[in-house]
Amino acid sequence: MEEYGFVQGVDYERSNLGENEAADYFITLDMAKELAMVERNEKGQQARRYFIACEKRLRTISEGPQLPNFSNPADAARAWANEFEAKQQALAVAQQVQQQLVEAKPKIEFFDKVAVSINSISFEDAAKWLKLPGLEGRNKLIKRLKEDKILQKNRSPYQRYIDEHYFEVEAQAYQAGEKGKRLASTTRVTPKGLDWLLKKYKS
């Protein structure tokens, strides 16, 4: 540490152990890089080649953001390495966010479906809200809508009224004994549909 001028509290921290115990050192990332470059082994050679390559690339940069003009090539290489690591970290974060969005997609779609259902109401509630003479109650309202060719015999709206966003049709799965799962549809009235029905049948 003395040979390369590392400073305690800046480049490393030393654990407070007893006199007869081996000390642990916690070094910074920059110190680790410098140590890697001076190591006389294969890893040290790889580190030196990497930083040399970084220095060469710095010299070829003619466009884009300019890095500080370090007089020490090792400092310039370190700055480039830090920039590279920052980009890699940003890429990793972006990939993580993308993965989270993919995993959350079914939940988002489910929430959107539930939110639509909350904004629409049943025929029973629609009849209570409309309070139209002769259309009191769910059955009378449905009967009138069938007579006026707004609802089909199965109580599903004709497509043009769905396209106008007067009604919503929700498909729900249910267990039909030995026959397995079946689908049933439920028609609900949207806020726009309530306003349309009120204007259409208000005397």
Contacts in CASP RR format, 6 or more apart in sequence:
PFRMAT RR
TARGET T0000
AUTHOR 0000-0000-0000
METHOD contacts of the structure
MODEL  1
MEEYGFVQGVDYERSNLGENEAADYFITLDMAKELAMVERNEKGQQARRY
FIACEKRLRTISEGPQLPNFSNPADAARAWANEFEAKQQALAVAQQVQQQ
LVEAKPKIEFFDKVAVSINSISFEDAAKWLKLPGLEGRNKLIKRLKEDKI
LQKNRSPYQRYIDEHYFEVEAQAYQAGEKGKRLASTTRVTPKGLDWLLKK
YKS
1 11 0 8 1.000
1 12 0 8 1.000
4 34 0 8 1.000
4 35 0 8 1.000
4 38 0 8 1.000
6 12 0 8 1.000
6 31 0 8 1.000
8 14 0 8 1.000
10 28 0 8 1.000
11 27 0 8 1.000
11 28 0 8 1.000
11 30 0 8 1.000
11 31 0 8 1.000
12 25 0 8 1.000
12 26 0 8 1.000
12 27 0 8 1.000
12 28 0 8 1.000
12 31 0 8 1.000
13 25 0 8 1.000
13 26 0 8 1.000
14 23 0 8 1.000
14 24 0 8 1.000
14 25 0 8 1.000
14 26 0 8 1.000
15 23 0 8 1.000
15 24 0 8 1.000
15 25 0 8 1.000
15 26 0 8 1.000
17 23 0 8 1.000
17 24 0 8 1.000
27 35 0 8 1.000
30 78 0 8 1.000
33 47 0 8 1.000
33 51 0 8 1.000
33 78 0 8 1.000
33 81 0 8 1.000
34 74 0 8 1.000
36 43 0 8 1.000
36 44 0 8 1.000
36 47 0 8 1.000
37 44 0 8 1.000
37 47 0 8 1.000
37 48 0 8 1.000
37 51 0 8 1.000
37 74 0 8 1.000
38 44 0 8 1.000
39 47 0 8 1.000
50 81 0 8 1.000
51 74 0 8 1.000
51 77 0 8 1.000
51 78 0 8 1.000
51 81 0 8 1.000
52 77 0 8 1.000
54 76 0 8 1.000
54 77 0 8 1.000
54 80 0 8 1.000
54 81 0 8 1.000
54 84 0 8 1.000
55 73 0 8 1.000
55 76 0 8 1.000
55 77 0 8 1.000
55 80 0 8 1.000
57 80 0 8 1.000
58 67 0 8 1.000
58 76 0 8 1.000
58 77 0 8 1.000
58 80 0 8 1.000
61 67 0 8 1.000
67 76 0 8 1.000
67 79 0 8 1.000
67 80 0 8 1.000
67 83 0 8 1.000
68 76 0 8 1.000
68 79 0 8 1.000
70 76 0 8 1.000
70 79 0 8 1.000
113 170 0 8 1.000
116 168 0 8 1.000
117 168 0 8 1.000
117 170 0 8 1.000
117 188 0 8 1.000
119 190 0 8 1.000
119 191 0 8 1.000
120 167 0 8 1.000
120 168 0 8 1.000
120 188 0 8 1.000
120 189 0 8 1.000
120 190 0 8 1.000
120 191 0 8 1.000
121 129 0 8 1.000
121 188 0 8 1.000
121 189 0 8 1.000
121 194 0 8 1.000
122 138 0 8 1.000
122 186 0 8 1.000
122 188 0 8 1.000
122 189 0 8 1.000
123 138 0 8 1.000
123 141 0 8 1.000
123 142 0 8 1.000
123 187 0 8 1.000
123 188 0 8 1.000
123 189 0 8 1.000
124 137 0 8 1.000
124 138 0 8 1.000
125 189 0 8 1.000
126 141 0 8 1.000
126 189 0 8 1.000
126 194 0 8 1.000
126 197 0 8 1.000
127 135 0 8 1.000
127 136 0 8 1.000
127 137 0 8 1.000
127 138 0 8 1.000
127 140 0 8 1.000
127 141 0 8 1.000
128 137 0 8 1.000
129 194 0 8 1.000
130 141 0 8 1.000
130 194 0 8 1.000
130 197 0 8 1.000
130 198 0 8 1.000
130 201 0 8 1.000
132 141 0 8 1.000
132 197 0 8 1.000
132 198 0 8 1.000
132 201 0 8 1.000
132 202 0 8 1.000
132 203 0 8 1.000
133 203 0 8 1.000
134 140 0 8 1.000
135 141 0 8 1.000
135 144 0 8 1.000
135 201 0 8 1.000
142 151 0 8 1.000
142 155 0 8 1.000
144 201 0 8 1.000
145 151 0 8 1.000
146 152 0 8 1.000
146 153 0 8 1.000
146 155 0 8 1.000
149 158 0 8 1.000
150 157 0 8 1.000
150 158 0 8 1.000
150 161 0 8 1.000
151 157 0 8 1.000
151 158 0 8 1.000
151 187 0 8 1.000
152 158 0 8 1.000
154 185 0 8 1.000
155 187 0 8 1.000
156 169 0 8 1.000
156 185 0 8 1.000
156 187 0 8 1.000
157 166 0 8 1.000
157 167 0 8 1.000
157 169 0 8 1.000
157 187 0 8 1.000
161 167 0 8 1.000
162 168 0 8 1.000
162 169 0 8 1.000
164 192 0 8 1.000
164 196 0 8 1.000
165 190 0 8 1.000
165 192 0 8 1.000
165 193 0 8 1.000
166 189 0 8 1.000
166 190 0 8 1.000
166 192 0 8 1.000
166 193 0 8 1.000
166 196 0 8 1.000
166 197 0 8 1.000
167 187 0 8 1.000
167 188 0 8 1.000
167 189 0 8 1.000
167 190 0 8 1.000
167 193 0 8 1.000
168 187 0 8 1.000
168 188 0 8 1.000
168 190 0 8 1.000
169 185 0 8 1.000
169 186 0 8 1.000
169 187 0 8 1.000
169 188 0 8 1.000
170 185 0 8 1.000
170 186 0 8 1.000
170 188 0 8 1.000
171 183 0 8 1.000
171 184 0 8 1.000
171 185 0 8 1.000
172 183 0 8 1.000
172 184 0 8 1.000
172 185 0 8 1.000
172 186 0 8 1.000
173 181 0 8 1.000
173 182 0 8 1.000
173 183 0 8 1.000
173 184 0 8 1.000
174 181 0 8 1.000
174 182 0 8 1.000
174 183 0 8 1.000
174 184 0 8 1.000
175 181 0 8 1.000
175 182 0 8 1.000
176 182 0 8 1.000
189 197 0 8 1.000
END
